[in-house]
């Protein structure tokens, strides 16, 4: 057999997946894994204690056997065997197979010179480390060698008279074989626990990465909706103000005030978004008025203000509602608001300035949203085929809904959304 170095791996506090820590039936397992890892951390913090303590324990077990009158070897020989058993254990984790081979060879020498030494327990320690740090195939080979050696040891000492006081030496031999098998199994179990803990930590890391990806997608949707709509309105208003300035300067000034108000509203929403994601450098002085307050999450009560800004950019828009929109959850209201906002933004980008838009909202067991304009219609790839439509569909999917879009009979474009007022899927327990 060749030596098989076992690289040390730092062990930290295990970060177990949420189902394992929340399920009452699994909490015992989670607690055992946590405690075992805590013991491992303490062991790694003071590695010398175990490294030197185990050989010292084996030496202590071997000292009484030096006074055994049945031993035929001289005292120096017995001392040499004791040292040969214990010293290799100092490298039992780095070279488990080599240490096992050495202790097995020393045990064979002790058997040959007719000496029983209590330090022979080093073989069990070496076998444990083969299971803990080497491959299962080598563990099976080492276990087979140990069993054969135990049978030979019992045969020699039984026929030689050293076990004459033992009435059932076969039972003693069977118990010894069971004991070494247990040591081998414990070593293999320890290695399996390490593999399980690594797998649990990897799964937890993957869950954290998925959560981060979902959060990035959420922030990206919010940024797209806030900036996309505001910039579209600002561009439309600015074009109108430029056209009105020569003949109707007072109307142009009013349009500029609407542009400033739209910018302040967008800045407030952006500051709120940055505060939610933990940004400490949220812009406080970038706006014309640095004391712009943090904007709350928009809801259906803010639809009128949204439509007013849209009307100021040129198109006409009518809102029809049915049911009780105020009874919807804040999250669902935000989803509906953003869908309407994105549909209006696409209309502002792609439809004629004098287009007419109808926004219909009905609530109940199913929330239905419809945004239709009179055009002109454009090919599908240029109307809602980008990030905006993807964001609308993702928001609807959180509430088991869907979004469809396409040309309508009025020569314009329609967006229809259906959402179910239940707990959003991203907030449901795994």
Kinemage of the C-alpha trace (Angstrom):
@kinemage 1
@onewidth
@group {chain A} dominant
@subgroup {mainchain}
@vectorlist {calphas} color= white
{ca unk a 1} P 0.000 0.000 0.000
{ca unk a 2} L 1.124 3.552 -0.695
{ca unk a 3} L 0.749 6.556 1.517
{ca unk a 4} L -2.326 8.675 0.943
{ca unk a 5} L -1.934 12.195 2.308
{ca unk a 6} L -5.194 13.706 3.486
{ca unk a 7} L -5.322 17.462 2.934
{ca unk a 8} L -6.748 19.354 5.844
{ca unk a 9} L -9.861 21.401 5.190
{ca unk a 10} L -10.892 24.236 7.469
{ca unk a 11} L -14.215 23.584 9.099
{ca unk a 12} L -16.436 26.524 9.981
{ca unk a 13} L -19.944 26.826 11.303
{ca unk a 14} L -22.187 24.800 8.967
{ca unk a 15} L -24.737 26.925 7.142
{ca unk a 16} L -27.585 24.471 6.856
{ca unk a 17} L -30.450 24.863 4.349
{ca unk a 18} L -33.653 26.396 5.681
{ca unk a 19} L -35.794 23.192 5.335
{ca unk a 20} L -33.352 21.259 7.524
{ca unk a 21} L -33.421 23.861 10.289
{ca unk a 22} L -37.152 24.631 10.118
{ca unk a 23} L -38.540 21.084 9.943
{ca unk a 24} L -39.120 19.853 13.536
{ca unk a 25} L -38.345 16.275 12.510
{ca unk a 26} L -34.977 17.329 11.087
{ca unk a 27} L -33.906 19.642 13.885
{ca unk a 28} L -32.291 16.790 15.837
{ca unk a 29} L -30.132 15.911 12.833
{ca unk a 30} L -29.303 19.575 12.293
{ca unk a 31} L -28.377 19.907 15.976
{ca unk a 32} L -26.095 16.847 15.832
{ca unk a 33} L -24.386 18.119 12.688
{ca unk a 34} L -23.895 21.531 14.288
{ca unk a 35} L -22.472 20.052 17.500
{ca unk a 36} L -20.163 17.726 15.604
{ca unk a 37} L -18.872 20.636 13.581
{ca unk a 38} L -18.398 22.688 16.749
{ca unk a 39} L -16.253 19.894 18.193
{ca unk a 40} L -14.312 19.777 14.932
{ca unk a 41} L -13.730 23.530 15.068
{ca unk a 42} L -12.418 23.272 18.632
{ca unk a 43} L -10.167 20.393 17.588
{ca unk a 44} L -8.753 22.367 14.670
{ca unk a 45} L -8.199 25.345 16.940
{ca unk a 46} L -5.914 23.211 19.170
{ca unk a 47} L -4.563 20.420 16.909
{ca unk a 48} L -1.611 19.556 19.144
{ca unk a 49} L -3.785 18.265 21.948
{ca unk a 50} L -5.247 15.451 19.874
{ca unk a 51} L -2.103 14.821 17.851
{ca unk a 52} L 0.010 14.127 20.932
{ca unk a 53} L -2.784 12.999 23.230
{ca unk a 54} L -3.717 9.879 21.256
{ca unk a 55} L -0.148 8.434 21.137
{ca unk a 56} L 0.251 9.264 24.839
{ca unk a 57} L -2.951 7.354 25.607
{ca unk a 58} L -1.736 4.311 23.672
{ca unk a 59} L 1.583 4.486 25.536
{ca unk a 60} L -0.279 4.594 28.850
{ca unk a 61} L -2.201 1.476 27.832
{ca unk a 62} L 1.052 -0.283 26.969
{ca unk a 63} L 3.001 0.465 30.170
{ca unk a 64} L 1.192 -2.092 32.408
{ca unk a 65} L 1.926 -4.874 29.909
{ca unk a 66} L 5.652 -4.401 30.508
{ca unk a 67} L 5.102 -6.202 33.822
{ca unk a 68} L 3.249 -9.118 32.254
{ca unk a 69} L 5.159 -12.301 33.256
{ca unk a 70} L 3.825 -14.105 30.178
{ca unk a 71} L 5.888 -11.898 27.872
{ca unk a 72} L 9.060 -13.680 26.826
{ca unk a 73} L 10.885 -10.704 25.229
{ca unk a 74} L 13.391 -8.633 27.153
{ca unk a 75} L 12.310 -5.311 28.642
{ca unk a 76} L 14.255 -3.172 26.088
{ca unk a 77} L 12.508 -5.056 23.304
{ca unk a 78} L 9.124 -4.428 24.858
{ca unk a 79} L 9.928 -0.728 25.264
{ca unk a 80} L 11.021 -0.573 21.641
{ca unk a 81} L 7.745 -2.179 20.553
{ca unk a 82} L 5.778 0.303 22.662
{ca unk a 83} L 7.569 3.245 21.020
{ca unk a 84} L 7.159 1.694 17.557
{ca unk a 85} L 3.420 1.386 18.140
{ca unk a 86} L 2.905 4.947 19.387
{ca unk a 87} L 5.279 7.254 17.498
{ca unk a 88} L 3.849 6.646 13.967
{ca unk a 89} L 0.454 7.836 15.241
{ca unk a 90} L 1.785 11.388 15.130
{ca unk a 91} L 1.372 11.238 11.330
{ca unk a 92} L -1.806 9.148 11.264
{ca unk a 93} L -3.891 11.791 9.447
{ca unk a 94} L -1.367 12.829 6.811
{ca unk a 95} L -0.279 9.255 5.953
{ca unk a 96} L -3.043 6.955 7.235
{ca unk a 97} L -2.187 3.936 5.082
{ca unk a 98} L 1.538 4.124 5.867
{ca unk a 99} L 0.863 4.406 9.602
{ca unk a 100} L -1.510 1.439 9.433
{ca unk a 101} L 1.137 -0.610 7.628
{ca unk a 102} L 3.751 0.285 10.277
{ca unk a 103} L 1.531 -0.582 13.244
{ca unk a 104} L 0.537 -3.856 11.557
{ca unk a 105} L 4.200 -4.734 11.025
{ca unk a 106} L 5.059 -3.907 14.657
{ca unk a 107} L 2.134 -6.068 15.800
{ca unk a 108} L 3.480 -8.975 13.724
{ca unk a 109} L 6.922 -8.546 15.326
{ca unk a 110} L 5.355 -8.523 18.792
{ca unk a 111} L 3.493 -11.714 17.971
{ca unk a 112} L 6.701 -13.301 16.697
{ca unk a 113} L 8.678 -12.562 19.877
{ca unk a 114} L 5.840 -13.718 22.116
{ca unk a 115} L 5.003 -10.322 23.618
{ca unk a 116} L 1.594 -8.914 24.402
{ca unk a 117} L 1.623 -5.093 24.500
{ca unk a 118} L -1.358 -2.888 25.379
{ca unk a 119} L -0.096 -0.264 22.937
{ca unk a 120} L -1.372 -2.631 20.254
{ca unk a 121} L -4.504 -0.431 20.431
{ca unk a 122} L -2.618 1.803 17.996
{ca unk a 123} L -3.767 -0.565 15.244
{ca unk a 124} L -7.404 0.382 15.913
{ca unk a 125} L -6.492 4.080 15.832
{ca unk a 126} L -4.628 3.592 12.561
{ca unk a 127} L -7.569 1.683 11.078
{ca unk a 128} L -9.941 4.471 12.109
{ca unk a 129} L -7.818 7.020 10.255
{ca unk a 130} L -7.695 4.848 7.151
{ca unk a 131} L -11.498 5.011 7.100
{ca unk a 132} L -11.477 8.709 7.906
{ca unk a 133} L -8.886 9.910 5.406
{ca unk a 134} L -8.368 7.227 2.770
{ca unk a 135} L -10.462 5.563 0.100
{ca unk a 136} L -13.112 2.920 0.935
{ca unk a 137} L -11.220 0.349 -1.136
{ca unk a 138} L -8.102 0.763 0.996
{ca unk a 139} L -10.235 0.613 4.121
{ca unk a 140} L -11.630 -2.771 3.051
{ca unk a 141} L -8.090 -4.077 2.424
{ca unk a 142} L -6.873 -2.751 5.787
{ca unk a 143} L -9.849 -4.282 7.578
{ca unk a 144} L -9.241 -7.663 5.945
{ca unk a 145} L -5.573 -7.567 6.998
{ca unk a 146} L -6.598 -6.701 10.580
{ca unk a 147} L -9.120 -9.542 10.793
{ca unk a 148} L -6.570 -12.074 9.502
{ca unk a 149} L -4.013 -10.807 12.005
{ca unk a 150} L -6.498 -11.032 14.880
{ca unk a 151} L -7.301 -14.643 13.994
{ca unk a 152} L -3.583 -15.436 13.834
{ca unk a 153} L -3.011 -13.678 17.180
{ca unk a 154} L -5.784 -15.682 18.860
{ca unk a 155} L -4.490 -18.951 17.389
{ca unk a 156} L -0.898 -18.360 18.531
{ca unk a 157} L -1.772 -17.252 22.032
{ca unk a 158} L -4.416 -19.941 22.495
{ca unk a 159} L -2.132 -22.768 21.424
{ca unk a 160} L 0.798 -21.207 23.313
{ca unk a 161} L -1.067 -21.168 26.599
{ca unk a 162} L -1.244 -17.390 27.074
{ca unk a 163} L -5.062 -17.543 26.855
{ca unk a 164} L -5.456 -20.619 29.015
{ca unk a 165} L -7.612 -18.713 31.510
{ca unk a 166} L -10.050 -17.650 28.783
{ca unk a 167} L -12.891 -20.144 28.604
{ca unk a 168} L -14.250 -18.968 25.247
{ca unk a 169} L -11.349 -17.538 23.215
{ca unk a 170} L -13.420 -17.669 20.024
{ca unk a 171} L -15.896 -15.263 21.607
{ca unk a 172} L -13.070 -12.931 22.608
{ca unk a 173} L -11.723 -13.062 19.070
{ca unk a 174} L -15.157 -12.324 17.595
{ca unk a 175} L -15.567 -9.369 19.940
{ca unk a 176} L -12.139 -8.039 18.948
{ca unk a 177} L -13.051 -8.345 15.263
{ca unk a 178} L -16.340 -6.524 15.931
{ca unk a 179} L -14.450 -3.780 17.769
{ca unk a 180} L -12.006 -3.135 14.919
{ca unk a 181} L -14.879 -3.181 12.419
{ca unk a 182} L -16.609 -0.557 14.564
{ca unk a 183} L -13.487 1.615 14.515
{ca unk a 184} L -13.325 1.287 10.744
{ca unk a 185} L -17.015 2.155 10.474
{ca unk a 186} L -16.620 5.194 12.697
{ca unk a 187} L -13.823 6.491 10.525
{ca unk a 188} L -15.886 6.013 7.382
{ca unk a 189} L -18.918 7.617 9.064
{ca unk a 190} L -16.829 10.650 9.978
{ca unk a 191} L -15.793 11.019 6.383
{ca unk a 192} L -19.406 10.701 5.246
{ca unk a 193} L -20.450 13.407 7.718
{ca unk a 194} L -17.853 15.720 6.180
{ca unk a 195} L -19.255 15.012 2.721
{ca unk a 196} L -22.815 15.668 3.913
{ca unk a 197} L -21.835 18.927 5.609
{ca unk a 198} L -20.008 20.083 2.468
{ca unk a 199} L -23.083 19.225 0.406
{ca unk a 200} L -25.367 21.132 2.774
{ca unk a 201} L -23.066 24.142 2.710
{ca unk a 202} L -22.934 24.029 -1.092
{ca unk a 203} L -26.721 23.846 -1.278
{ca unk a 204} L -27.037 26.784 1.119
{ca unk a 205} L -24.550 28.789 -0.967
{ca unk a 206} L -26.541 28.018 -4.101
{ca unk a 207} L -29.725 29.157 -2.365
{ca unk a 208} L -27.990 32.385 -1.375
{ca unk a 209} L -26.829 32.922 -4.981
{ca unk a 210} L -30.354 32.327 -6.278
{ca unk a 211} L -31.756 34.760 -3.727
{ca unk a 212} L -29.175 37.348 -4.782
{ca unk a 213} L -30.042 36.777 -8.445
{ca unk a 214} L -33.740 37.239 -7.700
{ca unk a 215} L -32.982 40.433 -5.814
{ca unk a 216} L -30.856 41.755 -8.676
{ca unk a 217} L -33.662 40.976 -11.104
{ca unk a 218} L -36.160 42.748 -8.857
{ca unk a 219} L -33.958 45.829 -8.578
{ca unk a 220} L -33.353 45.764 -12.333
{ca unk a 221} L -37.100 45.689 -12.999
{ca unk a 222} L -37.682 48.584 -10.603
{ca unk a 223} L -34.875 50.636 -12.121
{ca unk a 224} L -36.146 49.941 -15.631
{ca unk a 225} L -39.711 50.880 -14.739
{ca unk a 226} L -38.766 54.045 -12.853
{ca unk a 227} L -36.166 55.384 -15.264
{ca unk a 228} L -37.773 54.124 -18.470
{ca unk a 229} L -41.135 55.718 -17.772
{ca unk a 230} L -39.734 58.969 -16.369
{ca unk a 231} L -37.295 59.489 -19.229
{ca unk a 232} L -39.981 58.751 -21.815
{ca unk a 233} L -42.292 61.318 -20.188
{ca unk a 234} L -39.482 63.852 -19.838
{ca unk a 235} L -38.463 63.481 -23.492
{ca unk a 236} L -42.048 63.867 -24.654
{ca unk a 237} L -42.614 66.911 -22.462
{ca unk a 238} L -39.308 68.488 -23.457
{ca unk a 239} L -40.178 68.149 -27.161
{ca unk a 240} L -43.547 69.728 -26.477
{ca unk a 241} L -42.017 72.575 -24.446
{ca unk a 242} L -39.536 73.314 -27.228
{ca unk a 243} L -42.368 73.544 -29.757
{ca unk a 244} L -44.528 75.740 -27.497
{ca unk a 245} L -41.823 78.126 -26.322
{ca unk a 246} L -41.983 80.614 -29.289
{ca unk a 247} L -45.788 81.031 -29.345
{ca unk a 248} L -46.957 80.036 -25.811
{ca unk a 249} L -44.122 80.560 -23.331
{ca unk a 250} L -46.460 80.224 -20.327
{ca unk a 251} L -47.485 76.729 -21.478
{ca unk a 252} L -43.838 75.843 -22.023
{ca unk a 253} L -43.046 76.991 -18.475
{ca unk a 254} L -45.848 74.794 -17.120
{ca unk a 255} L -44.449 71.857 -19.072
{ca unk a 256} L -41.015 72.464 -17.583
{ca unk a 257} L -42.558 72.428 -14.090
{ca unk a 258} L -44.130 69.055 -14.899
{ca unk a 259} L -40.713 67.808 -16.053
{ca unk a 260} L -39.164 68.947 -12.764
{ca unk a 261} L -41.933 67.271 -10.761
{ca unk a 262} L -41.508 64.027 -12.705
{ca unk a 263} L -37.773 64.121 -12.019
{ca unk a 264} L -38.337 64.676 -8.298
{ca unk a 265} L -40.805 61.791 -8.159
{ca unk a 266} L -38.346 59.502 -9.940
{ca unk a 267} L -35.553 60.606 -7.614
{ca unk a 268} L -37.706 59.828 -4.587
{ca unk a 269} L -38.470 56.344 -5.893
{ca unk a 270} L -34.805 55.720 -6.656
{ca unk a 271} L -33.795 56.820 -3.155
{ca unk a 272} L -36.436 54.509 -1.694
{ca unk a 273} L -35.137 51.633 -3.820
{ca unk a 274} L -31.535 52.284 -2.794
{ca unk a 275} L -32.556 52.439 0.852
{ca unk a 276} L -34.329 49.104 0.564
{ca unk a 277} L -31.286 47.352 -0.905
{ca unk a 278} L -29.055 48.830 1.786
{ca unk a 279} L -27.241 51.529 -0.180
{ca unk a 280} L -25.876 54.094 2.232
{ca unk a 281} L -24.780 56.519 -0.477
{ca unk a 282} L -28.264 57.249 -1.791
{ca unk a 283} L -28.312 60.592 -3.618
{ca unk a 284} L -29.466 63.361 -1.323
{ca unk a 285} L -28.302 66.391 -3.208
{ca unk a 286} L -28.474 65.469 -6.880
{ca unk a 287} L -31.925 66.930 -7.428
{ca unk a 288} L -32.665 70.603 -7.775
{ca unk a 289} L -34.055 70.297 -4.233
{ca unk a 290} L -31.796 68.043 -2.212
{ca unk a 291} L -34.465 67.522 0.438
{ca unk a 292} L -36.687 65.446 -1.845
{ca unk a 293} L -38.397 62.924 0.421
{ca unk a 294} L -38.151 59.182 0.055
{ca unk a 295} L -41.047 58.000 -2.110
{ca unk a 296} L -43.174 55.140 -0.786
{ca unk a 297} L -43.983 52.156 -2.937
{ca unk a 298} L -46.522 53.333 -5.525
{ca unk a 299} L -49.954 51.730 -5.504
{ca unk a 300} L -53.267 51.988 -7.323
{ca unk a 301} L -54.005 55.265 -5.543
{ca unk a 302} L -51.101 56.730 -7.530
{ca unk a 303} L -52.558 55.803 -10.918
{ca unk a 304} L -54.243 59.199 -11.304
{ca unk a 305} L -50.925 61.035 -10.864
{ca unk a 306} L -49.297 58.623 -13.329
{ca unk a 307} L -51.990 59.284 -15.913
{ca unk a 308} L -51.716 63.046 -15.409
{ca unk a 309} L -48.027 62.962 -16.244
{ca unk a 310} L -48.834 60.836 -19.266
{ca unk a 311} L -51.514 63.274 -20.450
{ca unk a 312} L -49.086 66.156 -20.054
{ca unk a 313} L -46.841 64.490 -22.638
{ca unk a 314} L -49.599 64.702 -25.300
{ca unk a 315} L -51.789 61.568 -25.484
{ca unk a 316} L -55.258 61.401 -23.986
{ca unk a 317} L -56.054 58.627 -21.519
{ca unk a 318} L -59.182 57.344 -19.783
{ca unk a 319} L -59.274 55.105 -16.724
{ca unk a 320} L -62.077 52.625 -16.009
{ca unk a 321} L -62.079 50.666 -12.758
{ca unk a 322} L -64.298 47.975 -11.327
{ca unk a 323} L -64.352 46.296 -7.923
{ca unk a 324} L -62.391 47.478 -4.898
{ca unk a 325} L -58.753 48.161 -5.881
{ca unk a 326} L -57.945 49.458 -2.393
{ca unk a 327} L -58.506 45.960 -0.981
{ca unk a 328} L -55.537 44.506 -2.861
{ca unk a 329} L -52.246 43.862 -1.106
{ca unk a 330} L -49.459 46.425 -1.453
{ca unk a 331} L -47.336 43.997 -3.463
{ca unk a 332} L -50.134 43.280 -5.929
{ca unk a 333} L -50.915 46.991 -6.257
{ca unk a 334} L -47.266 47.653 -7.057
{ca unk a 335} L -47.279 44.911 -9.713
{ca unk a 336} L -50.424 46.350 -11.352
{ca unk a 337} L -49.027 49.894 -11.178
{ca unk a 338} L -45.768 48.875 -12.840
{ca unk a 339} L -47.585 46.952 -15.594
{ca unk a 340} L -49.736 49.988 -16.392
{ca unk a 341} L -46.673 52.252 -16.197
{ca unk a 342} L -44.669 50.114 -18.608
{ca unk a 343} L -47.569 49.798 -21.062
{ca unk a 344} L -48.016 53.592 -21.072
{ca unk a 345} L -44.281 54.085 -21.508
{ca unk a 346} L -44.292 51.848 -24.587
{ca unk a 347} L -47.268 53.804 -25.961
{ca unk a 348} L -45.407 57.069 -25.415
{ca unk a 349} L -42.336 55.695 -27.183
{ca unk a 350} L -44.014 54.079 -30.174
{ca unk a 351} L -47.486 55.538 -30.758
{ca unk a 352} L -48.449 58.872 -32.314
{ca unk a 353} L -48.452 61.927 -29.999
{ca unk a 354} L -52.246 62.322 -30.367
{ca unk a 355} L -53.061 58.687 -29.605
{ca unk a 356} L -55.879 57.850 -27.237
{ca unk a 357} L -55.347 55.313 -24.480
{ca unk a 358} L -57.887 53.365 -22.444
{ca unk a 359} L -56.811 51.811 -19.149
{ca unk a 360} L -59.238 49.290 -17.630
{ca unk a 361} L -58.782 47.684 -14.210
{ca unk a 362} L -61.163 45.176 -12.647
{ca unk a 363} L -60.609 43.423 -9.326
{ca unk a 364} L -62.103 40.366 -7.684
{ca unk a 365} L -60.989 36.751 -7.588
{ca unk a 366} L -58.827 37.680 -10.581
{ca unk a 367} L -57.310 41.092 -11.269
{ca unk a 368} L -57.480 42.061 -14.925
{ca unk a 369} L -55.577 44.961 -16.458
{ca unk a 370} L -56.002 46.254 -19.991
{ca unk a 371} L -54.124 49.107 -21.681
{ca unk a 372} L -55.124 49.882 -25.289
{ca unk a 373} L -54.062 52.753 -27.555
{ca unk a 374} L -55.183 53.834 -31.009
{ca unk a 375} L -51.770 53.623 -32.527
{ca unk a 376} L -50.418 53.555 -34.983
{ca unk a 377} L -49.485 49.924 -34.455
{ca unk a 378} L -45.891 48.798 -34.897
{ca unk a 379} L -44.366 45.360 -35.582
{ca unk a 380} L -44.130 43.152 -32.515
{ca unk a 381} L -40.313 43.266 -32.124
{ca unk a 382} L -40.425 47.043 -31.600
{ca unk a 383} L -43.434 47.152 -29.275
{ca unk a 384} L -42.933 45.433 -25.936
{ca unk a 385} L -40.427 42.871 -27.152
{ca unk a 386} L -37.619 43.924 -24.827
{ca unk a 387} L -36.933 44.289 -21.132
{ca unk a 388} L -40.277 45.986 -20.497
{ca unk a 389} L -42.443 43.068 -21.574
{ca unk a 390} L -40.175 40.631 -19.754
{ca unk a 391} L -40.559 42.685 -16.574
{ca unk a 392} L -44.357 42.778 -16.920
{ca unk a 393} L -44.517 39.029 -17.403
{ca unk a 394} L -42.284 38.394 -14.398
{ca unk a 395} L -44.432 40.606 -12.185
{ca unk a 396} L -47.590 38.839 -13.326
{ca unk a 397} L -45.971 35.411 -12.877
{ca unk a 398} L -45.350 36.205 -9.189
{ca unk a 399} L -49.140 36.237 -8.805
{ca unk a 400} L -49.844 33.205 -10.982
{ca unk a 401} L -50.765 35.465 -13.872
{ca unk a 402} L -49.766 36.232 -17.420
{ca unk a 403} L -49.346 39.167 -19.793
{ca unk a 404} L -50.221 39.208 -23.487
{ca unk a 405} L -49.676 42.001 -25.999
{ca unk a 406} L -50.247 42.681 -29.670
{ca unk a 407} L -52.002 44.853 -32.293
{ca unk a 408} L -55.666 45.658 -31.726
{ca unk a 409} L -58.645 46.430 -33.950
{ca unk a 410} L -58.221 50.206 -33.466
{ca unk a 411} L -54.905 50.211 -35.306
{ca unk a 412} L -52.922 50.503 -32.124
{ca unk a 413} L -51.496 48.221 -29.466
{ca unk a 414} L -53.012 46.360 -26.530
{ca unk a 415} L -51.553 44.934 -23.334
{ca unk a 416} L -53.667 42.553 -21.232
{ca unk a 417} L -52.621 41.208 -17.843
{ca unk a 418} L -54.247 38.749 -15.475
{ca unk a 419} L -53.104 38.317 -11.850
{ca unk a 420} L -54.456 36.222 -8.974
{ca unk a 421} L -54.546 38.070 -5.613
{ca unk a 422} L -52.696 35.454 -3.551
{ca unk a 423} L -49.335 35.318 -1.784
{ca unk a 424} L -46.632 35.996 -4.409
{ca unk a 425} L -44.677 32.898 -5.370
{ca unk a 426} L -41.311 34.433 -4.413
{ca unk a 427} L -42.547 34.784 -0.801
{ca unk a 428} L -43.927 31.262 -0.431
{ca unk a 429} L -41.984 28.846 1.794
{ca unk a 430} L -39.851 26.288 -0.007
